[in-house]
Amino acid sequence: DARIRKLLNNPVAVEQAITSIVKEARMYNGVNLDFEGLGYKDSGQELNEVQSAFNSFVAQLSQQLHNNKCELTLSLHPLNSAYPGYDYKTLGKLADYIIIMAYDYGVKPEPAGMVKQAIEMARELVPAEKLILGISAARETSESIADKISLANRYDLQGIALWRLGLLHDGMWDTLHNNIKPAKE
């Protein structure tokens, strides 16, 4: 968090980071930005400053990416986490998609009630078509992944994002195959 704060509060470093990110993103038509841990133990003015600095960084990056016909996806801790440094309303306007990292609540599998709450809180601030449910494969079972996919479908989210594919076992792949609808063209 201290390194991220230092970057976000240094205009030269921000410009260099954005230039580097955009250069790489052009090869892939987009980028997923994952700045984790923002706002941990912050409140009041400190929290406002972190959110404002991150919003400014994302606004500049988004503009440059869109000027280069690239998409911006943000992976964000959910609003019901220990990391309140993400202004979902503003970030939802700037990014093409937001991945709600609805995991690391402390138990395995992730509690469906907490994941549902994370989705509902995000949907109050960001349109469902811009939201993707992040699922940590390491913390789930075949059955619980089906429950998370069901939540994403019930709330009309854009889809799901799995972290990390290498951790999926055959049963999980079967669950994905049986529960994911093909994207509409």
PyMOL commands that set and color helices and strands:
alter all, ss='L'
color gray80, all
select helices_A, chain A and resi 2-8+11-28+44-67+88-94+112-123+128-130+137-139+142-154+165-167+170-179
alter helices_A, ss='H'
color red, helices_A
select strands_A, chain A and resi 30-33+71-76+97-101+131-136+159-163
alter strands_A, ss='S'
color yellow, strands_A
deselect
rebuild
show_as cartoon
